[in-house]
Amino acid sequence: MRILVVSDGFPPELGGVERHVAELVKYVSDRGNKVTVITRTNPTLKKYYKLGNVDVLRVLDIPRPYRVDSSIRAIISIRIHLKKIGSHFDIIHYHGMFSEAFIGLGKSLPPLILSVHGHFLSCPRYTRIKSNGELCTTGFSFWNCMKCMSYGGVLRNVLGFFIDIYAWIIQKVRIMGAKEFNNIIYVSNAVLKTSAPFVGLKGAKVIYNFVSPLEIDMDNSTSIVELYNLRDSEFIVLFSARLSPEKGLPLFLKAWKKFKIGKADAKLIITGDGPQSIIAESAARNGSLNVQFLGRVGKQELNSLMKRADLFVVPSIWDDPCPTTALESLRLGTVVAGSNLGGLPEILHNCEDCLLFNPFNIDSVVEALSTRYSQRNKISSVSIDSAFTLEHVGKAIIELYRNIVKNKNT
């Protein structure tokens, strides 16, 4: 089969979606399929190169970080290149949020597949978190979104008002564009639940995120323990994420402060960077909390920390679609405690020792921490479900491709 993969980003750019796409196209290509990727330009890389047997074309004008004009530029760029080369392929698979670029192309191109990695179909802010910090439960609508984007309904200024109108219009055409796709893949049932009311269930399919084959240097794991003076007697809790509001760090630190009372052996390690790094730095300076902030760490180092941790926490206050850090911790045999929101309950469904909590309820978080603390000497049987492996996901994707091509030719 000849597969054209269109992706908003691609390695060496960092991000879970970028890594997901790169490993998936390699899996598909290694099994005898011709795969071409078109993605955003990168001034430090060639316009065209090969990644193994995969052709990579960096030709799309998609600004990053996203700006007010991102949608218009993405629409023009994606449409130009699809019209140039789209007809040469059996399937076009899009990993990105600019589905509006596909409006009117459904009948003139090969079968289209959209992978939805987040909430861009149900929220102009992409997070389903209101401007006041609360979780949105009503979904996309004009008045609901205008009230949210205008900070409680008080118009910031005339320009701000028109920007909000523009964002709402873009969201409407984004939904229209998604309806052009023959199949839509969601990374969890949670994302399907929030998106389907706007695009329908036709061609909908849930295929989870996956984790890569395990790569961990055991010697490095030992050195990490020594480097950070992690004693065997300590109860280590690890928080690793982009330090942005939706990840729930401030609320979790309140719970940690309450949990920490009378537990001198409990230690919280925070890794990551982002706008709330200052909060992590402040917590680390508070000696009574026993918090260690490492900033951004490499993949091997993070794996080593995960393997040493007694508990990995995901206290997200948004509907986190399918957090891969939780999957990576399970793969390493580390117990996970996390929010009862988004895709996390699906990930932890078959993990007997894993814990769910209400991230907005301090006592609920403390209870989860205390439960694991009391069981820290228990030998836990933690593993990753096969549904979250590259082998499973890759086979499911190829099977979907084959069925689409087969149906197209009959």
Backbone torsions as a table, in degrees:
resi	resn	phi	psi	omega
1	MET	NA	150.2	176.7
2	ARG	-106.6	115.0	-173.4
3	ILE	-115.1	127.9	171.9
4	LEU	-104.5	118.3	177.6
5	VAL	-105.0	121.6	177.0
6	VAL	-105.5	124.9	-175.9
7	SER	-137.6	135.6	179.0
8	ASP	-61.6	-31.9	179.8
9	GLY	-141.8	163.4	-177.3
10	PHE	-160.6	144.2	178.7
11	PRO	-54.5	148.1	16.6
12	PRO	-81.1	5.0	174.4
13	GLU	-61.2	139.5	-175.1
14	LEU	-84.7	148.7	176.6
15	GLY	147.0	151.1	-178.9
16	GLY	-64.5	-40.7	-179.7
17	VAL	-66.6	-42.4	179.6
18	GLU	-58.9	-45.4	179.1
19	ARG	-66.2	-39.9	178.7
20	HIS	-57.9	-48.6	-178.5
21	VAL	-63.8	-44.8	-177.1
22	ALA	-61.6	-44.9	-177.5
23	GLU	-72.7	-32.9	179.5
24	LEU	-69.8	-43.6	-179.7
25	VAL	-66.4	-34.0	176.7
26	LYS	-65.2	-43.3	179.2
27	TYR	-60.2	-46.7	-178.5
28	VAL	-66.0	-41.8	-179.5
29	SER	-65.9	-40.9	-178.7
30	ASP	-64.5	-13.4	-179.7
31	ARG	-105.4	29.6	168.7
32	GLY	88.8	13.9	179.7
33	ASN	-104.2	147.0	178.3
34	LYS	-89.0	114.7	-175.3
35	VAL	-118.6	131.8	174.1
36	THR	-123.5	135.0	178.5
37	VAL	-113.2	130.2	167.4
38	ILE	-115.5	133.5	-174.1
39	THR	-148.2	-176.6	-175.2
40	ARG	-67.4	152.2	177.6
41	THR	-65.9	153.7	176.0
42	ASN	-143.3	114.5	-174.5
43	PRO	-62.5	-17.2	-178.7
44	THR	-91.9	-4.6	-177.1
45	LEU	-122.5	159.8	177.0
46	LYS	-65.9	154.8	178.6
47	LYS	-68.8	-33.8	179.4
48	TYR	-135.7	133.4	174.9
49	TYR	-158.6	170.9	178.1
50	LYS	-108.3	139.6	172.7
51	LEU	-117.8	93.4	-169.5
52	GLY	68.0	-122.6	177.2
53	ASN	-97.1	5.2	-176.8
54	VAL	-94.6	128.2	174.2
55	ASP	-82.4	129.0	179.5
56	VAL	-117.4	123.0	177.6
57	LEU	-115.7	115.0	178.6
58	ARG	-97.6	88.5	-172.2
59	VAL	-130.7	-8.5	-173.4
60	LEU	-83.9	135.4	178.6
61	ASP	-91.6	82.1	179.5
62	ILE	-121.2	102.4	-177.4
63	PRO	-61.6	146.6	174.6
64	ARG	-145.0	126.4	5.2
65	PRO	-68.3	160.1	-175.4
66	TYR	-64.5	142.1	-176.7
67	ARG	-128.4	178.3	-179.1
68	VAL	-59.8	-35.6	-177.0
69	ASP	-91.2	5.0	-175.8
70	SER	-58.8	-44.6	-176.6
71	SER	-61.5	-46.7	-178.0
72	ILE	-63.0	-45.0	-179.6
73	ARG	-66.1	-38.6	178.7
74	ALA	-66.5	-42.6	179.2
75	ILE	-56.9	-51.1	-177.1
76	ILE	-62.1	-47.2	-175.3
77	SER	-66.8	-47.5	-179.0
78	ILE	-62.9	-44.3	-178.0
79	ARG	-64.3	-40.7	179.6
80	ILE	-58.9	-47.1	-175.2
81	HIS	-77.5	-30.3	175.3
82	LEU	-66.0	-39.6	179.6
83	LYS	-68.7	-28.4	179.7
84	LYS	-74.1	-45.7	-169.4
85	ILE	-125.1	-8.7	-173.6
86	GLY	-57.5	-36.8	-175.1
87	SER	-71.0	-10.8	-178.5
88	HIS	-83.9	0.9	-174.3
89	PHE	-118.9	160.9	177.9
90	ASP	-84.5	-30.2	-176.4
91	ILE	-146.2	144.1	171.9
92	ILE	-118.9	123.5	-176.2
93	HIS	-118.1	117.1	-177.1
94	TYR	-105.0	125.9	172.5
95	HIS	-112.0	97.1	-178.9
96	GLY	175.3	179.9	-174.1
97	MET	-109.1	-2.0	-177.4
98	PHE	-96.1	56.7	-179.3
99	SER	-64.5	-18.6	178.4
100	GLU	-60.9	-21.2	179.7
101	ALA	-67.1	-15.8	-174.7
102	PHE	-99.2	4.5	179.7
103	ILE	-58.6	127.3	177.2
104	GLY	81.4	0.7	-176.8
105	LEU	-101.3	-6.0	-174.1
106	GLY	-57.8	-34.0	-176.3
107	LYS	-91.9	-17.5	-175.6
108	SER	-99.2	-6.0	-178.3
109	LEU	-117.5	166.3	172.4
110	PRO	-59.6	170.0	179.3
111	PRO	-50.8	138.5	-175.4
112	LEU	-109.6	136.5	175.1
113	ILE	-123.3	134.0	176.9
114	LEU	-115.4	125.9	172.1
115	SER	-98.0	122.5	-178.0
116	VAL	-102.6	108.2	-176.1
117	HIS	-96.4	-3.2	-176.9
118	GLY	-157.1	-156.5	-172.9
119	HIS	-106.0	28.7	-175.8
120	PHE	-68.9	-16.1	177.7
121	LEU	-85.9	-15.7	-176.2
122	SER	-117.4	-1.5	-176.7
123	CYS	-154.9	122.7	177.0
124	PRO	-62.9	-21.6	178.3
125	ARG	-89.5	-9.7	176.9
126	TYR	74.6	-9.0	-174.1
127	THR	-110.4	-15.9	-172.8
128	ARG	59.2	29.7	172.2
129	ILE	-114.1	127.7	-179.4
130	LYS	-70.3	164.2	-179.6
131	SER	-64.4	-19.7	177.6
132	ASN	-89.8	5.3	176.7
133	GLY	92.9	-5.9	-179.8
134	GLU	-83.8	154.6	178.1
135	LEU	-77.4	131.4	179.1
136	CYS	-76.0	127.4	179.4
137	THR	-116.0	-6.0	-175.8
138	THR	-95.7	-23.8	177.0
139	GLY	86.0	179.9	-172.9
140	PHE	-69.8	121.5	170.8
141	SER	-157.9	159.6	-173.5
142	PHE	-58.8	-55.8	-173.8
143	TRP	-70.0	-37.2	178.5
144	ASN	-62.9	-45.7	-177.8
145	CYS	-72.1	-36.4	178.8
146	MET	-65.9	-40.2	178.4
147	LYS	-63.5	-41.3	-179.2
148	CYS	-67.9	-50.1	-175.0
149	MET	-69.9	-23.7	-179.9
150	SER	-94.4	18.2	175.1
151	TYR	57.3	69.4	174.2
152	GLY	79.4	13.1	175.7
153	GLY	94.5	-7.8	177.5
154	VAL	-88.6	113.4	-176.1
155	LEU	-66.3	124.7	-176.5
156	ARG	-65.2	-45.6	176.3
157	ASN	-170.6	174.2	-176.6
158	VAL	-61.7	-43.1	-180.0
159	LEU	-62.9	-44.0	178.9
160	GLY	-59.3	-38.6	179.2
161	PHE	-61.4	-46.3	-178.1
162	PHE	-70.8	-30.7	174.5
163	ILE	-63.9	-40.4	178.4
164	ASP	-64.3	-41.5	176.8
165	ILE	-60.7	-44.5	179.3
166	TYR	-60.2	-43.8	-179.8
167	ALA	-63.4	-37.5	179.4
168	TRP	-67.2	-41.6	179.3
169	ILE	-63.1	-44.3	178.3
170	ILE	-58.4	-40.9	179.9
171	GLN	-62.6	-39.1	178.5
172	LYS	-63.2	-46.3	-178.4
173	VAL	-72.6	-27.4	175.6
174	ARG	-61.7	-42.8	177.9
175	ILE	-66.0	-41.3	176.9
176	MET	-59.3	-42.6	-180.0
177	GLY	-64.6	-37.8	-179.4
178	ALA	-63.5	-27.7	-179.0
179	LYS	-73.5	-9.9	177.2
180	GLU	-77.6	-18.0	-174.1
181	PHE	-80.2	141.0	178.6
182	ASN	-71.1	-36.3	179.6
183	ASN	-137.4	143.7	175.7
184	ILE	-124.4	123.2	178.4
185	ILE	-99.3	127.1	176.7
186	TYR	-108.4	143.6	-175.8
187	VAL	-82.7	-2.8	173.7
188	SER	-165.9	161.8	175.1
189	ASN	-64.7	-27.7	178.5
190	ALA	-62.9	-42.3	178.9
191	VAL	-70.8	-38.7	175.5
192	LEU	-57.9	-44.2	-177.2
193	LYS	-62.2	-39.2	-177.8
194	THR	-81.7	-25.2	-174.5
195	SER	-94.8	-36.9	-174.1
196	ALA	-56.8	-35.1	179.1
197	PRO	-58.3	-19.7	-176.9
198	PHE	-102.6	-25.0	-177.8
199	VAL	-120.8	-5.0	179.7
200	GLY	84.6	177.0	-177.2
201	LEU	-104.5	-0.9	-179.6
202	LYS	-60.8	124.2	178.3
203	GLY	71.4	12.0	-177.4
204	ALA	-77.4	140.6	-179.4
205	LYS	-151.7	138.0	176.7
206	VAL	-100.2	118.9	172.1
207	ILE	-130.7	116.1	-171.1
208	TYR	-69.8	163.4	165.9
209	ASN	-61.8	164.5	179.9
210	PHE	-136.1	164.7	172.7
211	VAL	-110.5	150.6	-177.6
212	SER	-71.9	161.6	170.9
213	PRO	-52.5	139.6	-171.7
214	LEU	-62.4	128.8	174.4
215	GLU	-130.3	106.2	179.2
216	ILE	-146.1	131.6	179.1
217	ASP	-91.1	109.8	-175.7
218	MET	-64.9	-32.7	176.4
219	ASP	-64.1	-40.1	178.3
220	ASN	-65.7	-36.2	178.4
221	SER	-59.2	-42.4	179.0
222	THR	-65.8	-41.5	-178.3
223	SER	-67.1	-32.1	178.2
224	ILE	-64.2	-43.1	178.1
225	VAL	-58.9	-42.8	-179.7
226	GLU	-71.5	-40.6	-177.1
227	LEU	-59.2	-42.5	-177.1
228	TYR	-100.2	11.9	175.4
229	ASN	53.1	50.1	-179.7
230	LEU	-89.5	108.4	-177.3
231	ARG	-80.3	148.2	179.9
232	ASP	-59.8	-29.6	-176.4
233	SER	-79.2	-10.8	-177.3
234	GLU	-80.5	145.5	172.4
235	PHE	-93.5	104.8	-173.7
236	ILE	-97.0	123.5	174.0
237	VAL	-111.9	131.1	-176.7
238	LEU	-115.2	128.3	172.6
239	PHE	-116.9	119.6	179.8
240	SER	-137.1	117.2	-178.4
241	ALA	-170.2	169.3	166.8
242	ARG	-65.3	131.1	-174.2
243	LEU	-86.1	73.5	179.0
244	SER	-121.3	161.6	-171.0
245	PRO	-53.1	-38.4	-174.9
246	GLU	-68.7	-13.9	-178.3
247	LYS	-80.3	-11.5	168.7
248	GLY	79.9	20.3	-176.9
249	LEU	-62.3	-46.0	-177.6
250	PRO	-58.1	-44.4	179.2
251	LEU	-66.4	-38.9	-179.6
252	PHE	-64.6	-38.2	179.5
253	LEU	-64.2	-32.9	175.1
254	LYS	-63.8	-42.6	178.2
255	ALA	-66.7	-39.5	179.7
256	TRP	-61.6	-40.4	179.5
257	LYS	-60.5	-41.0	179.9
258	LYS	-71.8	-41.6	179.9
259	PHE	-64.9	-36.1	-170.6
260	LYS	-68.6	-19.6	-176.6
261	ILE	-57.1	122.0	178.0
262	GLY	78.6	10.9	-178.8
263	LYS	-126.0	80.1	-177.1
264	ALA	-65.3	-22.8	-176.7
265	ASP	-89.7	2.2	-178.9
266	ALA	-90.6	130.8	-177.6
267	LYS	-134.6	134.6	178.4
268	LEU	-108.3	125.8	175.4
269	ILE	-109.5	129.4	179.7
270	ILE	-116.8	129.2	173.2
271	THR	-125.4	153.3	179.3
272	GLY	127.0	172.6	174.4
273	ASP	-141.8	170.8	-177.2
274	GLY	145.0	-174.3	-173.5
275	PRO	-63.3	-20.0	179.8
276	GLN	-102.6	20.7	176.9
277	SER	-59.1	-34.4	-178.9
278	ILE	-62.5	-30.6	177.8
279	ILE	-69.3	-42.3	178.1
280	ALA	-65.1	-40.2	179.1
281	GLU	-63.6	-40.7	179.0
282	SER	-63.9	-42.7	179.0
283	ALA	-63.4	-36.9	-178.8
284	ALA	-67.5	-27.6	179.5
285	ARG	-79.3	-13.6	179.5
286	ASN	-86.9	99.2	-173.4
287	GLY	-58.3	-30.1	-177.1
288	SER	-70.3	-19.2	-178.5
289	LEU	-85.6	-21.0	-177.2
290	ASN	53.3	56.5	178.6
291	VAL	-109.0	134.8	177.3
292	GLN	-118.1	118.8	-179.7
293	PHE	-104.9	119.0	-175.1
294	LEU	-102.2	-8.1	-175.1
295	GLY	71.7	-154.4	-179.9
296	ARG	-79.4	132.4	-179.5
297	VAL	-122.7	160.5	178.8
298	GLY	-73.5	168.0	-176.2
299	LYS	-62.2	-46.5	-179.6
300	GLN	-62.2	-42.1	-179.7
301	GLU	-64.3	-42.2	179.3
302	LEU	-64.2	-42.1	177.5
303	ASN	-58.5	-41.4	-179.7
304	SER	-65.7	-40.7	177.8
305	LEU	-65.4	-41.3	178.1
306	MET	-60.3	-42.8	-177.3
307	LYS	-65.9	-34.2	179.5
308	ARG	-78.2	-29.1	-173.3
309	ALA	-62.4	145.6	172.5
310	ASP	-82.6	-22.6	-178.4
311	LEU	-155.6	135.1	173.3
312	PHE	-109.1	129.9	-175.1
313	VAL	-112.8	140.3	176.3
314	VAL	-129.3	80.9	-174.3
315	PRO	-89.6	37.7	-175.7
316	SER	-55.9	141.1	176.8
317	ILE	-103.2	14.1	174.4
318	TRP	-124.3	174.1	178.6
319	ASP	-78.8	72.1	-179.6
320	ASP	-53.8	117.9	-169.9
321	PRO	-56.9	-55.3	-179.9
322	CYS	-164.6	78.3	-171.4
323	PRO	-63.1	116.4	-176.4
324	THR	-71.6	-23.6	178.0
325	THR	-63.1	-35.3	176.7
326	ALA	-65.4	-41.1	178.4
327	LEU	-63.4	-41.7	-178.7
328	GLU	-65.5	-36.7	177.8
329	SER	-65.8	-43.7	178.8
330	LEU	-61.5	-40.1	-179.7
331	ARG	-61.1	-32.2	-179.4
332	LEU	-88.7	2.7	176.7
333	GLY	83.2	17.9	-178.5
334	THR	-98.7	133.3	179.0
335	VAL	-65.8	141.0	-179.4
336	VAL	-116.9	137.2	170.3
337	ALA	-123.0	133.0	-176.3
338	GLY	-158.2	178.4	-176.6
339	SER	-64.8	147.2	175.8
340	ASN	-87.1	41.8	-177.3
341	LEU	-126.1	158.4	172.8
342	GLY	60.8	-141.5	-175.9
343	GLY	-86.5	-4.8	-176.0
344	LEU	-62.8	-42.6	176.6
345	PRO	-57.6	-31.0	177.5
346	GLU	-69.7	-38.6	179.6
347	ILE	-66.7	-40.2	-173.9
348	LEU	-92.8	5.2	-172.8
349	HIS	-55.0	-42.2	-175.7
350	ASN	-100.3	13.0	-179.8
351	CYS	-99.3	106.3	-173.8
352	GLU	-63.3	-37.4	-175.7
353	ASP	-91.2	-7.5	-179.6
354	CYS	-77.0	160.0	-171.1
355	LEU	-132.5	142.8	174.4
356	LEU	-115.2	146.8	178.0
357	PHE	-145.2	165.0	174.5
358	ASN	-86.9	111.8	-173.3
359	PRO	-67.3	-17.7	179.9
360	PHE	-88.4	-8.1	-177.3
361	ASN	-110.6	108.2	-175.8
362	ILE	-57.3	-42.9	-178.0
363	ASP	-65.1	-33.9	178.4
364	SER	-65.4	-41.1	178.3
365	VAL	-67.1	-44.2	179.6
366	VAL	-60.9	-39.9	179.6
367	GLU	-62.0	-41.6	178.8
368	ALA	-64.4	-45.1	178.3
369	LEU	-61.4	-42.5	-178.4
370	SER	-67.1	-37.3	178.5
371	THR	-61.4	-47.9	-179.9
372	ARG	-67.6	-37.2	178.8
373	TYR	-59.9	-41.3	-179.0
374	SER	-72.1	-18.1	-177.9
375	GLN	-110.3	15.3	-170.8
376	ARG	-63.3	-22.7	179.2
377	ASN	-91.6	-2.2	178.6
378	LYS	-75.2	137.1	175.4
379	ILE	-79.0	109.8	-175.8
380	SER	-91.6	141.4	175.9
381	SER	-100.1	92.2	-176.0
382	VAL	-119.1	130.4	177.8
383	SER	-152.0	168.6	-178.4
384	ILE	-95.3	137.2	177.6
385	ASP	-67.5	144.6	-176.8
386	SER	-61.6	-22.2	-179.5
387	ALA	-64.4	-17.5	-177.0
388	PHE	-106.4	20.6	179.3
389	THR	-102.3	154.3	178.8
390	LEU	-60.2	-39.6	-179.3
391	GLU	-60.1	-45.4	-179.5
392	HIS	-66.6	-48.7	-177.5
393	VAL	-65.7	-43.4	179.5
394	GLY	-59.5	-44.1	178.3
395	LYS	-63.1	-40.5	-179.9
396	ALA	-64.3	-39.9	179.4
397	ILE	-65.9	-46.8	-179.7
398	ILE	-63.5	-39.8	177.7
399	GLU	-62.5	-40.3	177.2
400	LEU	-63.5	-44.8	177.3
401	TYR	-56.3	-48.2	-176.7
402	ARG	-63.4	-41.6	179.1
403	ASN	-64.4	-37.7	178.9
404	ILE	-66.0	-46.3	179.6
405	VAL	-63.9	-41.5	179.2
406	LYS	-61.1	-45.4	-179.8
407	ASN	-67.8	-31.7	179.3
408	LYS	-67.7	-35.5	-176.2
409	ASN	-87.9	-4.0	-179.9
410	THR	-104.7	NA	NA
